[in-house]
């Protein structure tokens, strides 16, 4: 395959311009003055910026490439993402303002900070931090695969693709190190505007180009590949998998370190409530783009690698200018979330591993430096792992969702259940993690999403053990509990 020089130039110009804006966002030294300023912007972002920041967190290149890939090879099971996001926001509407209030009151930067404060347990917070970092690395890797595939389609025959990808991610690491959360916040505005404009153009035009209309596309699919338009009733990914995948993904969405970073950057709790109401509008684009995976199955060769089905459809359907706009949109949907994810992982390491375990007496300045430099370590690890083990990324990210959701009971239940004991919550978390490792290693999930089985075990263990430690939990009190349960 030969790239398109016009598409390559357009993609390069747009991406470099956005990276330059990322550097400009941090030109004020105050953005690097403390961990709180660098990682959550001093908690001053209003509803407008939170819309773009959380949107950049959630709607990444993997969202578009991954869902079209799943639809290309599996049809309607890809639509689990539509109900999952719809389920996530009503749940978030209630608990995000509550945990934001606690985080602001006690200067928490991460969910692991909250766990340490709520349960007076460095062990528990360290396990949560390790879980967050390990599960996030494959997610960052998927952003790497997104830009790798995009540059391959645009630049093959003109540039060394691997070199360009490495340089792109290093530039993102530098602007994140320099500007902190302000970099992805401002660049997310450009990325999300492009997503809305370009993706809607693709959604409208591709069915017209190949089938004359959306009705023509659906009619063709219904006659040629009806199996792609219905959920399978048998096999490993039937209705139980679809339902449990949507449910688990919804619970996991705001347990990710990078989405928590976006939440803690908010100016007030009401901004989070407003965004829980309006962010589901992204689902319009999400649902329609997923259909393009089925369109790709009807148009491009069936032996195409599903991972690049959407890019192949774009490559075969447009000239260089439109290719360049589409590729740059997908590239930014890789790079901007990567920045936020690196901040989330760096926060966890610096606050909950370095400060709590390695150097408890670290000064504020020292902690700020460690947090910022960890960006290079996190992105470097992701680059190395992604280039060495590209075929393992999607399966590891799916395991990441299963792993990250195991923090949900300890975090969300403890916001409302005063007498939830540390012992029960910690044991439930460990049992859930062991369960998903067992399920993934044996490959037997009984038709459910793997994280669902882990969460069921997690909650059952928690409910069984908690009465044994209820008297101890009743007598425990600390500042976080007073904030949560004081009248």
ABEGO torsion letter per residue (X at the ends): XBBBAAAAAAAAAAAAAAAAAAAAAAABAAAAABAAAAAAGGGABBAAAAAAAAAAAABBAAAAAAAAAAAAAAEAAAAAAAAAAAAAAAAAAAAAAAAAAAAAAAGBABAAAAAAAAAGBAAAAAAAAAAAAAAAAAAAAAAAAAAAAAAAAAABGABBAAAAAAAAAAAAAAAAAAAEAAAAAAAAAAAAAAAAAAAAAAAAAAAAAAAGBAAAAAAAAAAABAAAABBBABEABBAAAAAAAAAAAAAAAAABAAAAAAAAABABAAAAAAAAAAAAAAAAAAAAAAAAAAAAAAABBAABBAAAAAAAAAAAABBAAAAAAAAAAAAAAAAAAAAAAAAAAAAAAAAAAAAAAABAABBAAAAAAAAAAAAAAAAAAAAAAAAABAAAAAAAAAAAAAAAAAAAAAAAAAAABAABBAAAAAAAAAAAAAAAAAAAAAGBAGGBBAAAAAAAAAAAAAAAAAAAAAAAAAABBBAAAAAAABX
